[in-house]
Amino acid sequence: MTSDFKRGDKVVCTQPISTSGPRWNLPADTVFTVTNSHGLSLEIEGRTQSFSSDRFAIAPADAPSAPAGALTTQVGGAHYKDCAIQPVEFIHANGLPFIEGSVVKYVSRWRKKGGVQDLKKARHFLEMLIEMEERPAA
């Protein structure tokens, strides 16, 4: 089953939606602009979650969209926009420290932004982490 929605469509929640974790708590009648759709996974305002398409309907043309926030805006490119979950959301939700988060960031974007250079950056962060973890305790 695939979504009947396409990029640019305004959709409205037909019923309240709550998912585990802090990602989604949408009251009925919340309006969003679809930025991408992948089967049952619907990306709305830059955030992706799997939903049954019967939870949404095309919104009236004059319906206002939900305001954009920091997680729906990317400064300096679009290399994270097609990720099912933003790397920063994954890093935050899992409490990863800086070095581990940097590895996730570079590995997540290497095909769309920095190529092999991003993989080398990820490797560099891994080498730093290994070096620090192998140091004798002071």
Order of alpha helices (4+ residues) and beta strands (2+ residues): beta-beta-beta-beta-beta-beta-beta-alpha-alpha-alpha
